[in-house]
Amino acid sequence: MAVDGVSGTSSSTSSSTASAQTKATLNYDSFLQLLIAQMKNQDPTDPMDASEQMSQLASFSQVEQTIQTNTKLDSLLASSSLTQGSSYIGKYMTSADGTVKGTVASVKVYSDGIIATTTDGKSILVQAGITLSDKAPTTDTPSSS
């Protein structure tokens, strides 16, 4: 019984987050270079407004911090999904519409949800409305007396 990690989606999420972080860093560095060039080439009779520059610098810094926070949040959500998914293994699950039932053999975690695979190979989308129990319900057969 295996828990498949966030293999394809995690790497694509991580790479897109890393790409966004790289772009923000490039923009941050570019802003600093432009700021220095602007200060070197400013008109001495009409100097630029320092408070506006500091405001822009603070905005870029805030964007960079937001990207770092989002990266950590993505990591936390992926970890939470793996923990949640592993707790389904060995449990009896019924799909939301009641058409698929079975004991969960493995789960696959995607960025947009979890798919449970039963011991007989059927797939169940983990969503609102599923029924989960420790074991399969027993069917009472009437005894003949």
C-alpha positions in Angstrom: 0.0 0.0 0.0 1.6 3.2 -1.1 1.0 6.9 -0.9 2.0 8.5 -4.2 3.4 11.9 -3.4 2.7 15.2 -5.1 5.1 14.1 -7.9 4.1 15.9 -11.0 2.1 18.7 -9.5 4.5 19.5 -6.7 7.4 20.0 -9.0 5.3 22.1 -11.4 4.0 24.1 -8.4 7.5 24.5 -7.0 9.0 25.4 -10.4 6.3 28.1 -11.0 6.8 29.5 -7.5 10.6 29.5 -8.0 10.1 31.2 -11.3 7.9 33.8 -9.7 10.5 34.3 -7.0 13.3 34.6 -9.5 11.3 37.2 -11.5 10.6 39.2 -8.3 14.3 39.1 -7.4 15.2 40.3 -10.9 12.7 43.1 -10.7 13.9 44.0 -7.2 17.5 44.1 -8.4 16.5 46.0 -11.5 14.7 48.5 -9.4 17.8 49.1 -7.3 19.9 49.5 -10.4 17.4 52.0 -11.9 17.3 53.9 -8.6 21.1 54.2 -8.5 21.2 55.3 -12.1 18.4 57.8 -11.5 20.3 59.3 -8.5 23.5 59.6 -10.5 21.8 61.3 -13.4 19.3 63.5 -11.6 19.1 67.2 -12.2 20.8 69.0 -9.4 18.3 71.9 -9.6 15.3 69.6 -9.3 16.3 66.6 -7.1 14.0 63.6 -7.0 11.6 62.8 -4.1 13.3 60.4 -1.6 10.0 59.4 0.0 8.6 58.2 -3.3 11.7 56.1 -3.9 11.5 54.6 -0.4 7.8 53.8 -1.0 8.6 52.0 -4.2 11.4 50.1 -2.5 9.1 49.1 0.3 6.5 47.9 -2.2 9.0 45.7 -4.0 10.2 44.3 -0.7 6.6 43.5 0.3 6.1 41.6 -3.0 9.2 39.6 -2.4 8.0 38.6 1.1 4.6 37.6 -0.2 6.2 35.3 -2.8 8.3 33.7 0.0 5.2 33.3 2.1 3.3 31.7 -0.8 6.1 29.2 -1.3 6.0 28.1 2.3 2.2 27.9 2.2 2.3 25.7 -0.9 4.8 23.4 0.9 2.6 23.2 4.0 -0.5 22.4 1.9 1.3 19.7 0.0 2.4 18.2 3.3 -1.1 18.4 4.8 -2.5 16.6 1.7 0.0 13.8 2.0 -0.9 13.3 5.7 -4.6 13.4 4.9 -4.2 11.0 2.0 -2.2 8.5 4.0 -4.9 8.4 6.6 -7.3 6.9 4.1 -5.3 3.8 3.4 -7.0 0.7 4.7 -10.3 2.5 5.3 -13.5 1.6 3.5 -14.7 4.4 1.3 -17.9 5.1 -0.7 -17.9 7.7 -3.4 -20.2 10.8 -3.0 -22.6 9.4 -5.5 -22.5 5.9 -4.0 -21.5 4.1 -7.2 -17.9 3.2 -6.2 -17.1 1.4 -2.9 -14.1 -0.4 -1.5 -11.1 -0.5 0.8 -8.5 2.1 -0.1 -5.2 0.5 -1.2 -3.5 3.7 -2.3 -4.0 7.4 -2.8 -2.6 9.9 -5.3 -2.3 13.5 -4.2 -2.7 16.2 -6.9 -2.5 20.0 -6.5 -6.3 20.1 -6.9 -7.4 17.0 -4.9 -6.9 13.5 -3.8 -7.8 10.3 -5.7 -8.2 7.1 -3.7 -7.7 3.7 -5.4 -9.5 0.7 -4.0 -8.1 -2.8 -3.6 -10.1 -3.8 -6.7 -8.6 -0.9 -8.8 -11.5 1.5 -8.8 -10.9 5.2 -8.3 -12.7 7.5 -5.9 -12.4 11.3 -5.9 -12.0 12.4 -2.3 -14.6 15.2 -2.0 -17.5 16.4 0.1 -20.1 13.6 0.4 -17.8 10.6 0.6 -18.4 8.0 3.3 -15.4 6.7 5.2 -15.4 3.9 7.8 -12.8 1.7 9.4 -14.2 -1.4 7.7 -16.8 -2.5 5.2 -20.3 -2.6 6.5 -21.6 -6.0 7.3 -24.7 -7.1 5.5 -27.2 -8.8 7.7 -28.6 -11.9 6.1 -31.9 -13.0 7.4 -31.6 -16.4 9.2 -34.2 -19.0 8.4 -36.0 -20.3 11.5 
